[in-house]
Amino acid sequence: MKRKTIVTGGAGMIGSYLAEVLVAGGDDQVVVVDDLSRGQEQNLRHIADRIEFRHGDLEDERFASLALGDANTVYHLASRAFGVSYSDGRHLQILHHNEAITQNLLTALGASPPRCLIVASSSCVYPDQGPDTITELPTFTGEPERVNRGYGWAKRFLEQKATLFGQEADVRIVIARPFNIYAERYRWAGEHSQAIPMLVKRVMDGTDPVTIWGSGNQRRSYVHAYDCARMMHGLAKTTETTVANIGTEETFSIMELTKSICAAAGVEPTLRTDASRPEGRFTKSADMTHFRSIVPEFAYAIPLEDGLNRMIDWYHSTDFKAAP
Ligand SMILES: NC(=O)c1ccc[n+]([C@@H]2O[C@H](COP(=O)([O-])OP(=O)(O)OC[C@H]3O[C@@H](n4cnc5c(N)ncnc54)[C@H](O)[C@@H]3O)[C@@H](O)[C@H]2O)c1
């Protein structure tokens, strides 16, 4: 008999790949819970007849208690996640929103505990000060990432509350901390979009010069959402209660990333930097030693070059006028 597995935020960029990975595995009866505030039904069209979709807002306690019961495994990805420009001036709002979801999730699961709860945290829980390549920290010092501090605190609270929940309800907890994830399933969010879709749009629109926020030298590690989903799935399949980074050690500067996008698009605009815009810490990459030790069979399927070509396709298939 199949195990019932719930994916909150399962119509979103990462969650929809996760639902696909679970369906392909064949062991799970997959239930997607999403309010479609950022997710898109089209992300699930390949598997629509093989999943159950529960449409509703997890900020609504009643909906959460009805939608989240009776599962063997729960992947919790629902969250309001935008680019840095959205966070600016909205830290408290983002914290409130995510806290409401966390509260409703854990209340609902308390009434009907799964065997395993995997939560999508974020690398934003890490402070700006620290090593370039970040190892999973058991405890926190300082503030979370400054440019995303409301979101970072929300993810810290999610981690802490999930851990306590696991101890008290005897549920195995897996905390996944993705770094920079991108994919062609990204839903355009106008000026609040994340870095890769924003840069792809500027380049493909023929913008010249293309302006890059900050110095352009800030370095990040990028993972395609399909690989991120497979990594979360890999963590869930172990027997460990664990905290694990989801990223790569390899980094690209925003300038290098922009040049790669230009190369994929076949254009050569002038590239300018705008030092007055926030750029966050200089280098941020994931120490993947721990992940590799518990999921040794994992191999990345989509290198950045292929992923950027997919983002060019994303540009051609996106109706930017219809987007917010
Ligand atoms: N994309 C990244 O770079 C990144 C990095 C670190 C962590 N994460 C985390 O991974 C998870 C998935 O991120 P994503 O990039 O796929 O984002 P996404 O916005 O595509 O997915 C989030 C999903 O949650 C849904 N959702 C939001 N609020 C909801 C609510 N109140 N009720 C029900 N559903 C709701 C949205 O409709 C969306 O489908 C999030 O928790 C995010 O914080 C993402």
The ligand as a Tripos MOL2 file, in Angstrom:
@<TRIPOS>MOLECULE
LIG
   44    48     1     0     0
SMALL
NO_CHARGES

@<TRIPOS>ATOM
      1 N1         13.8210   29.4250   -4.0460 N.am      1 LIG1
      2 C1         14.8390   29.5550   -3.2170 C.2       1 LIG1
      3 O1         15.9130   30.0470   -3.5930 O.2       1 LIG1
      4 C2         14.7180   29.0870   -1.7860 C.ar      1 LIG1
      5 C3         15.8460   29.1790   -0.9630 C.ar      1 LIG1
      6 C4         15.7310   28.7970    0.3570 C.ar      1 LIG1
      7 C5         14.5530   28.2990    0.8410 C.ar      1 LIG1
      8 N2         13.4690   28.2070    0.0390 N.ar      1 LIG1
      9 C6         12.2140   27.6940    0.6180 C.3       1 LIG1
     10 O2         11.7520   26.6040   -0.1550 O.3       1 LIG1
     11 C7         10.3200   26.5910   -0.1420 C.3       1 LIG1
     12 C8          9.7940   26.5690   -1.5590 C.3       1 LIG1
     13 O3         10.2670   27.7190   -2.2260 O.3       1 LIG1
     14 P1          9.9880   28.0230   -3.7550 P.3       1 LIG1
     15 O4         11.1580   28.7410   -4.2710 O.co2     1 LIG1
     16 O5          9.4940   26.8030   -4.4180 O.co2     1 LIG1
     17 O6          8.8470   29.1160   -3.6210 O.3       1 LIG1
     18 P2          7.3900   29.1700   -4.2770 P.3       1 LIG1
     19 O7          6.8230   30.5020   -3.9280 O.co2     1 LIG1
     20 O8          7.4480   28.7860   -5.7050 O.co2     1 LIG1
     21 O9          6.6410   28.0280   -3.4730 O.3       1 LIG1
     22 C9          5.9610   28.2550   -2.2660 C.3       1 LIG1
     23 C10         4.5660   27.7290   -2.4320 C.3       1 LIG1
     24 O10         3.8420   27.9240   -1.2220 O.3       1 LIG1
     25 C11         2.5400   28.3500   -1.5630 C.3       1 LIG1
     26 N3          2.0200   29.1210   -0.4400 N.ar      1 LIG1
     27 C12         2.4760   30.3230    0.0210 C.ar      1 LIG1
     28 N4          1.7260   30.7230    1.0410 N.ar      1 LIG1
     29 C13         0.7650   29.7670    1.2390 C.ar      1 LIG1
     30 C14        -0.3040   29.6270    2.1430 C.ar      1 LIG1
     31 N5         -0.5650   30.5760    3.0590 N.pl3     1 LIG1
     32 N6         -1.0870   28.5200    2.0640 N.ar      1 LIG1
     33 C15        -0.8280   27.5520    1.1400 C.ar      1 LIG1
     34 N7          0.1860   27.6380    0.2470 N.ar      1 LIG1
     35 C16         0.9720   28.7310    0.3020 C.ar      1 LIG1
     36 C17         2.6910   29.1950   -2.8160 C.3       1 LIG1
     37 O11         1.5100   29.3060   -3.5920 O.3       1 LIG1
     38 C18         3.7870   28.4390   -3.5450 C.3       1 LIG1
     39 O12         3.2500   27.4780   -4.4330 O.3       1 LIG1
     40 C19         9.8860   27.8120    0.6470 C.3       1 LIG1
     41 O13         9.6360   27.4270    1.9750 O.3       1 LIG1
     42 C20        11.0890   28.7150    0.5810 C.3       1 LIG1
     43 O14        11.1410   29.5810    1.6950 O.3       1 LIG1
     44 C21        13.5170   28.5850   -1.2820 C.ar      1 LIG1
@<TRIPOS>BOND
     1     1     2 1
     2     2     3 2
     3     2     4 1
     4     4     5 ar
     5     4    44 ar
     6     5     6 ar
     7     6     7 ar
     8     7     8 ar
     9     8     9 1
    10     8    44 ar
    11     9    10 1
    12     9    42 1
    13    10    11 1
    14    11    12 1
    15    11    40 1
    16    12    13 1
    17    13    14 1
    18    14    15 2
    19    14    16 1
    20    14    17 1
    21    17    18 1
    22    18    19 2
    23    18    20 1
    24    18    21 1
    25    21    22 1
    26    22    23 1
    27    23    24 1
    28    23    38 1
    29    24    25 1
    30    25    26 1
    31    25    36 1
    32    26    27 ar
    33    26    35 ar
    34    27    28 ar
    35    28    29 ar
    36    29    30 ar
    37    29    35 ar
    38    30    31 1
    39    30    32 ar
    40    32    33 ar
    41    33    34 ar
    42    34    35 ar
    43    36    37 1
    44    36    38 1
    45    38    39 1
    46    40    41 1
    47    40    42 1
    48    42    43 1
@<TRIPOS>SUBSTRUCTURE
     1 LIG1         1 GROUP 0 **** ****
